[in-house]
Amino acid sequence: MRHSALRRRAGNGLPACKETDHTVSFLKIDSSLERRPDESRSPACSSLAGAIVCEVAGTAALQQSAQFTRPVRWLPVELYVVWFYLLSQALKGMPLGITYAMWGRLGIILTAIISVTLFKQTLDMPALIGIGMIVAGVVVMNTFSSAVAHG
């Protein structure tokens, strides 16, 4: 567009724009985040799996510590530190949205399984239906999304 066309639009209540040769900076993606074809995503997937295990184990240890009153009181904190580090490593090779979705969904499912098996807590039908929907969401994302690491 010419400057005069931009100025005319600004007279219609829209802000004036200045023509530039480059794209809008907030739409650019940092080139360091782009994947190179020869890089394997398995380290990111392994880091994410480790992060999920550490987060779920930390949550279970938090329950076992009786809110930091039993001898295992610092184990949840240590597991959360490892979880945080591993999640940051997973983000080196996977998009944030996919990483967070996988971590959240699988963490919920594993935490529910641990709460039933280890802590003898019960889940009612709405909880089971919700967990089933979470499982379906993970399957759909892993099967059909091009943003998920498939190899």
C-alpha positions in Angstrom: 0.0 0.0 0.0 1.1 3.5 -0.6 1.5 6.0 2.3 -1.4 8.0 1.0 -3.7 5.0 1.2 -2.6 4.3 4.7 -3.2 7.9 5.7 -6.7 7.8 4.1 -7.6 4.8 6.2 -6.3 6.6 9.3 -8.8 9.4 8.6 -11.6 6.8 8.9 -10.9 6.2 12.6 -8.1 3.7 12.1 -4.6 4.5 13.3 -2.0 5.8 10.8 0.5 3.1 9.7 4.0 3.5 8.4 5.0 1.4 5.4 8.0 -0.8 6.2 10.1 -3.4 4.4 9.9 -6.0 7.2 7.2 -8.0 8.8 5.6 -7.2 12.1 8.2 -8.3 14.7 5.8 -9.9 17.2 4.8 -12.4 14.4 8.3 -13.5 13.8 9.5 -16.8 15.3 12.9 -16.9 16.8 15.1 -18.9 14.5 16.7 -20.7 17.5 13.3 -22.3 18.2 13.0 -23.7 14.7 13.7 -27.4 14.3 16.4 -28.6 12.0 15.5 -31.6 9.9 18.4 -33.7 11.1 17.6 -33.2 14.8 15.9 -36.0 16.6 12.9 -35.3 18.9 13.6 -38.3 21.1 15.6 -36.3 23.7 12.6 -33.9 24.0 10.2 -36.7 24.3 12.4 -38.4 26.9 12.7 -35.2 28.9 9.0 -34.7 28.8 8.4 -38.3 30.0 10.8 -37.8 32.8 9.2 -34.5 33.7 5.8 -36.1 33.9 7.1 -38.9 36.1 8.8 -36.5 38.4 5.8 -34.2 38.7 3.4 -37.1 39.4 5.9 -38.7 41.9 6.3 -35.3 43.5 2.6 -34.9 43.9 2.3 -38.4 45.4 5.2 -37.6 47.8 3.4 -34.4 48.8 0.4 -36.5 49.8 2.7 -39.0 51.6 4.5 -36.2 53.5 1.2 -35.1 55.1 1.8 -31.6 53.9 5.5 -31.5 55.0 5.0 -33.0 58.4 6.5 -36.5 57.8 10.2 -37.5 57.1 9.7 -37.4 53.3 8.9 -33.7 53.5 11.6 -32.4 51.1 11.2 -35.2 48.5 8.3 -33.4 46.7 10.4 -30.2 46.4 13.3 -32.1 45.0 11.1 -33.9 42.5 9.5 -30.6 41.5 13.0 -29.1 40.8 13.9 -32.1 38.6 10.5 -31.8 36.9 11.0 -28.2 36.2 14.4 -28.8 34.7 13.3 -31.7 32.5 10.3 -29.7 31.3 12.6 -26.9 30.3 14.7 -29.4 28.3 11.6 -30.8 26.6 10.8 -27.3 25.4 14.0 -27.2 23.4 12.6 -29.7 21.0 8.8 -29.5 21.3 6.3 -26.6 21.0 5.2 -25.1 24.3 1.5 -25.7 23.7 2.0 -29.4 22.8 4.4 -29.9 25.7 2.1 -28.3 28.2 -0.9 -30.2 26.9 0.9 -33.6 27.0 2.3 -32.9 30.5 -1.0 -31.7 31.9 -3.1 -34.5 30.4 -0.8 -37.4 31.2 -0.1 -35.9 34.7 -3.8 -35.9 35.5 -4.3 -39.4 34.3 -1.3 -40.8 36.2 -2.2 -38.8 39.3 -5.7 -40.3 39.2 -4.3 -43.8 38.8 -2.0 -43.3 41.8 -4.7 -41.8 43.9 -6.9 -44.9 43.3 -4.2 -47.5 43.7 -1.9 -46.1 46.3 -4.1 -43.9 48.4 -7.4 -45.9 47.9 -9.4 -42.8 46.8 -12.4 -43.4 44.7 -13.5 -41.8 41.4 -17.1 -41.3 40.5 -18.6 -41.7 37.1 -18.2 -38.0 36.0 -14.5 -38.2 37.0 -14.1 -41.4 35.0 -15.8 -39.9 32.0 -13.6 -36.8 32.2 -10.5 -38.9 32.4 -11.8 -40.9 29.3 -12.1 -37.6 27.5 -8.6 -36.6 28.4 -7.3 -40.0 27.1 -9.3 -39.4 23.9 -7.7 -35.9 23.6 -4.2 -37.3 23.9 -4.9 -40.0 21.3 -6.4 -37.4 18.9 -3.4 -35.1 19.4 -0.8 -37.8 19.0 -2.5 -39.3 16.0 -3.6 -36.3 13.9 -1.6 -33.3 15.0 1.3 -32.3 12.8 2.7 -30.3 15.7 3.4 -33.4 17.8 6.7 -35.1 17.5 6.1 -38.4 15.7 9.5 -39.8 15.3 
